[in-house]
Amino acid sequence: MSKDHGSFGVHGTGDTSGYGGLVRTSTIPGSTERPYGGYFDEIADELERAYPDFSEAIEKVVIDRGELTLHVKSAKLFDVAKALRDTPSLAFEVCLGVNGVHYPEDKNRELHCVYPLLSMTHNRRIRIEVSVPDSNPHLPSLIELWAGNNWHERETFDMFGIIFDGHPGLTRILMPDDWDGHPQRKDYPLGGIPVEYKGATVPPPSERRSYR
């Protein structure tokens, strides 16, 4: 049986549950025009004043589902993040980690990283999003700014193959060091290895029976 089958042998629907009922397409929102509403305009204004290269560094600003996301060019990621942290009127002291996303259809921008930021001083939340091509998946590490990102960057490297330049110990954190591939990418086969429990073994998804 092919390894691209779902958990119960179903394939071709994008439904990794194996039941064949879910078909989901990824939609990347376009840029939002001003006014953004709420405190979002104030954040954009303050960042423009604090970071003169704002128009060169920010690809687009997106307001979606009540959240503000700054899409930042990869080469400017560290500088924009530092301005967001260190500017008193912004003061995003906390980064809640980094999440990888894989959009195979987003040509030359297939791998995305999302950084949720929190300002405890001003009780505000925003997100930074940055994309890199699968052929050159390099981003600067941000642990110099937010030390708590250390293990998050390792996990994103492990699961998506994004390389964080400047990280002091960028090794796998979930999978064995010699593991082949990055399991949360959408091109990763759904087949796998048997899961071993004490006294029992569960076969990998590609070897389970189909209920179709």
N, C-alpha and C positions, 0 to 999 in steps of 0.2 A: 504494500500500500504506500502511496506517495506521502512524503513527509509534510506536504502542504495541506493535508486534510485537517479539518477541525477535530475537536475532541471526540466526536462520535462518527468520524468518517466523512462528514459533510465538507464540501470544498466549493470554491468559486463564488461565494456570497460575501466574503469579508466578515462573516460571522464566526468568530473564534470560539464561541460557546459550543459550536457543533450542532445546533438545532436548525440552522439554515434560515432563520427568520429575520436576521438583522443585516441590512445593507446600509452602510454609512459612508458618505463622501465627506472629505475634509474641505471646509470653506475658510479661506483666510480673509478676514475683514479688510476693507480698504481704509484709506486715511479719512479721519473725521475732520470736518471744518469747524472753525470757531463760530460761536462760543461753545466751549466744551460743557459748561455747567458746573455748579458746585464749586469746590476748591480746585478743580482741575486747571482752570485758566490761571489761577494764582501760581500754581506749581510751575506751569509752562513759562509764565512771565519771570518768575524768580530764577529758573534755570537759565533762561536766555540772558539775564543780567549777569549771572554768576559764571556762565560758560559762553564766551563770545563766539565760539565755533558751533553754536547750537544748530544752525541751519545746515552745516556741513556734516554734523555728527548724527543727527536724527533723521532717519529715513521717512518715518511717518509717526503720527500720533493717532492712536485708536481708542475710542470710547466704545466699549461693548459690554453689555450686561452690567452696567454700572461700575465698570473698572476702567482705569486709565492705563494704557500700555505705551511706553516709549520704545519704538523700534530703533535700535542703535546700530550703527555700523560697527563691525567687529573690531576694526583698528582703533576706534574711539571708545570702546567699552570701558576700559579702566578709567579714563579721564572723566567720562560722564558719571560713572559710579562714584568717583571720588568727590565730584562737585555735589552730587546728591547727598552724600554723607556729611561733608564738611561745611557746606553753606548753612549758616545758622537759621536762615529763613526756610530751609528745606529740612535739614537734620534727619535724614533717614538713617538712623543709627543701627537699625537691625535689618539684616538680610535673612530671609527665612529659607535659605537654601537655593538650589538650582535644579530645575526640572528639564530633562531632555525631551524633545519631541522629534519625530521623524515624519517628514512630508516627502515621500518619494517623488511626487508629481511637481514639487516646487523646484524646478530645474536650477542647478547651481546654488541652491539655498536649501538643500534637503534636510539639514540638521539644524534644529532651533534649540536655544537655551532660554528659559524663562526664569527671571529672578524676582520673586515677590519681596517688596521692600516695605518696612514699617517705620514711621516716625512716631516714637513715643512722645517726643516733645510736643508735636502738633496734632497727634492722634489722627494720622493720615496714612493711607496705603496706596501704593502704585505698583506697577510692574515694569521691569526692563525685559525686552525680548531682543535676541540677536541671532542671526543665522549665519551658517558657514556651509560651503559646499562639501559634499561627501568626499570629493577628491582631495580636499585640503582642510580637514576638520580641526583647525587650531583656533583657540581663544586664549586671551590672557587670564591667568588665575586671579581671582579676587580675594584670596585669603589674606592678603596683606591689608585689605580694607575690612573684611569680615572674616575673622579666624574660624568662625563656626562653619564656613563653607568647605572646610577641608575634606570631610568625609562625603559631603554632597557632591563635590567635584569628582571624587574617586568613584562614587556610584554612577554618576553620569558618564564618566569614561568607561566604566565596566559595562554598562547596559547599552550605550549608544556609540561608543568609540570616539567621542569628542575629546581632544587632547588639550589640556589646560596648561599652557606654557608658563613656567615659573612655579608650578606646584612642587613642593619639596619632596613628595613621595607618591607620585601618581601611579599607583598599582591597583589591581582589581581588589574589590572589597567584598563582593558577594560570590563571584564565581572563582574557581581555581585559577591560578596564575597561567596555566597552559590551556585554558578554555579557548575554543575556536569560535570567534564571532561575538556578537553583542545582542543578547537575547530580547531586548525591548524594541529593536528595530523592526519595521514592518516587513522587511525582506528576510527576516530570520525564520527558518523552517519551524513549523508547528510540532514536528516530531521531536522526540527527545530521548532521554534515558529513563529507565525504570526508576520509580521512587521507592526507596527501600525503607520499610518500617520494621520494627522488631517482630519477627515471626511472619511477615507478609511482604509482598511486593505488588505495587500498582504499576501496570504497564504504561509506557509513554502514550500521549494522546493519539499518535498515528497508528497505534496498534490496538486501540479499543474498538469495540463493535459499533457498527452503524445502525441507527434506528430508523433510517429512511426506507 
